[in-house]
Amino acid sequence: MLERARGRRLYDALVEGDFVAFLARAPAAWDVVIAADVLIYLGDLAPLATALAGALRENGRFAFSIEDLAGEHDWALKPDGRFAHSSSYVRRVFGKRFNEARRMEIGLRKEGGTYVRGKLFVLQKR
């Protein structure tokens, strides 16, 4: 994917690496961070919330999607190898450092001709 992106010559920079570790090395570097269909590869979101709080500038925004998890658990690994997170967990983990600017239900991607349902959040750093 990175090679194809480089070939398009549209990006200022492309980085291969761990998302959380990358953000942790970039203090106050970003106004906006977008993670579309990315958090499905993370279980515990607390390290991400900490890294983002440092990486975003004042009033910076984080837009991301999750596969929604119903029930009493914070997050769970699904049989397809992706993680789902409860909205209450997302609000609890990020709510210490961020205000919720927007939240809505969306179709994340199509699998087998059917949309996988999830939520899109936009948070603003306090």
Sequence and secondary structure as in RCSB ss.txt:
>XXXX:A:sequence
MLERARGRRLYDALVEGDFVAFLARAPAAWDVVIAADVLIYLGDLAPLATALAGALRENGRFAFSIEDLAGEHDW
ALKPDGRFAHSSSYVRRVFGKRFNEARRMEIGLRKEGGTYVRGKLFVLQKR
>XXXX:A:secstr
 HHHHHHHT  S    S HHHHHHTSTT EEEEEETT GGG S  HHHHHHHHHHEEEEEEEEEEEEB  SS SE
EE TTS EEE HHHHHHHHTTTEEEEEEEEEEEEEETTEEEEEEEEEEEE 
